[in-house]
Amino acid sequence: MQIQVPCPNIQATQSLACSISKIAKQGDIFLLYGTLGVGKSVFARAFIQNLTDAKEVPSPTFTLLQSYTAPDFEIYHFDLYRLKNAEEIWELNIEEALYTGVSLIEWPEKMGPYIPRDVFKISVVSSSDNVRLFNIEVNSEEKQMRLKKILPQKE
């Protein structure tokens, strides 16, 4: 199932992230694809702030990982932009994060062959009128059911 959600401004992106954060549960992985400046970090920041009491959510561009405590799980925010090769993800203790928390991963293509399969794949593109288009794709029936609860159906 794939759903496309247009976000004409930052507030719409934040609102979408907050809606999606409400269906997150332990073990969920959100892969955030898109070019520099397209809104991946805005989405991740709103998602995290909606579930935690974090006032500031800096982009983990230099640290590669920031974690936050939510009521039901730990949120791991990865920014893999600076990785030189896919094997470096193991140095970030990513395996534990993928199983025990909720992971938001910017630049997941840097994971190469280690990209998990049962994920929320979110690809962000900017249209000609500067609207951000969030293409959200899931394969499992369970994730489809959760998405259908919060997003309009345009398949």
C-alpha positions in Angstrom: 0.0 0.0 0.0 1.2 3.5 -0.9 -0.3 6.8 0.1 0.8 10.2 -1.0 0.2 13.1 1.3 0.9 16.7 0.0 2.3 19.1 2.6 2.2 22.7 1.4 4.1 24.1 4.4 6.1 23.2 7.5 2.9 23.1 9.7 1.4 20.5 7.4 4.6 18.4 7.6 4.6 18.7 11.4 0.9 17.7 11.5 1.5 14.6 9.3 4.5 13.6 11.6 2.4 14.0 14.7 -0.4 11.8 13.2 2.0 9.1 12.2 3.8 9.2 15.6 0.5 8.3 17.3 0.5 4.9 15.6 4.1 4.1 16.3 5.0 1.1 18.5 8.1 -0.7 19.7 10.0 -2.2 16.8 8.7 0.2 14.1 11.2 1.6 11.7 10.6 4.7 9.7 12.9 5.2 6.7 13.1 8.8 5.6 14.2 9.3 2.0 14.8 12.6 0.2 17.3 15.2 -0.8 18.9 17.8 1.4 16.5 20.3 2.7 13.3 18.5 1.6 11.8 18.2 5.2 13.1 14.9 6.6 14.4 16.5 9.8 11.3 18.7 10.2 9.2 15.5 10.1 11.5 13.6 12.5 11.6 16.6 15.0 7.8 16.9 15.1 7.4 13.1 15.4 9.8 13.0 18.4 8.4 16.2 20.1 4.9 14.8 19.8 5.9 11.7 21.8 8.4 13.1 24.3 9.0 16.2 26.4 12.1 17.1 24.3 12.1 20.9 23.8 15.0 20.7 21.3 15.6 18.0 18.8 18.8 18.7 17.0 19.6 16.9 13.7 22.0 14.1 14.4 24.1 15.0 11.4 27.4 15.0 13.3 26.6 12.6 16.1 24.8 10.2 13.7 22.4 9.2 16.5 20.2 10.9 19.1 17.8 9.0 21.4 14.7 10.1 23.3 12.6 8.5 25.9 8.9 8.2 25.1 6.4 6.7 27.5 6.3 3.3 25.8 9.7 3.0 24.0 12.9 4.7 23.2 13.1 6.7 20.0 16.3 6.4 18.0 16.9 9.2 15.4 19.6 8.3 13.0 21.2 10.5 10.3 23.4 8.3 8.1 24.4 11.0 5.7 28.1 11.0 6.7 28.6 7.2 6.6 31.3 6.1 4.3 30.2 2.5 4.0 27.2 0.4 5.1 29.1 -1.6 7.7 29.5 1.5 9.8 25.9 1.1 11.0 26.9 -1.7 13.3 29.2 0.7 15.2 26.0 2.7 16.0 24.4 -0.3 17.8 21.6 0.0 15.3 20.6 -3.7 15.7 19.4 -3.1 19.3 17.6 0.1 18.3 15.7 -1.6 15.5 14.3 -4.3 17.8 13.8 -2.4 21.1 12.7 1.0 20.1 11.2 3.1 17.4 13.8 4.1 14.8 13.7 7.2 12.5 16.4 6.8 9.9 17.4 9.6 7.6 19.5 8.6 4.5 18.6 4.9 4.9 20.1 4.2 1.5 23.5 4.4 3.2 22.6 1.1 4.9 23.1 -0.6 1.6 22.1 -4.3 1.9 21.2 -3.9 5.5 18.0 -2.0 5.0 15.2 -3.7 7.0 12.2 -5.0 5.1 9.1 -4.5 7.3 9.2 -0.7 7.5 7.3 2.5 7.0 9.1 3.8 3.9 8.6 7.6 3.6 10.0 9.3 0.5 9.8 13.1 0.4 10.0 15.1 -2.8 9.4 18.7 -3.6 7.0 19.5 -6.4 7.2 22.4 -8.8 5.1 24.6 -6.6 7.3 23.9 -3.5 4.7 21.5 -2.0 6.4 18.5 -0.3 4.9 15.2 -1.3 5.2 12.5 1.3 4.9 9.0 -0.3 4.3 6.6 2.5 4.7 2.9 1.7 4.1 -0.2 3.8 3.9 -3.9 2.9 2.6 -5.6 6.0 -1.2 -5.8 6.5 -0.7 -4.8 10.2 1.0 -1.6 9.2 -1.6 -0.9 6.5 -4.3 -1.2 9.1 -2.6 1.4 11.4 -2.0 3.8 8.5 -5.6 3.5 7.4 -6.7 4.8 10.8 -5.0 8.1 10.4 -4.6 8.9 6.7 -7.1 9.4 3.9 -7.0 6.7 1.3 -5.7 7.7 -2.2 -4.4 4.5 -3.6 
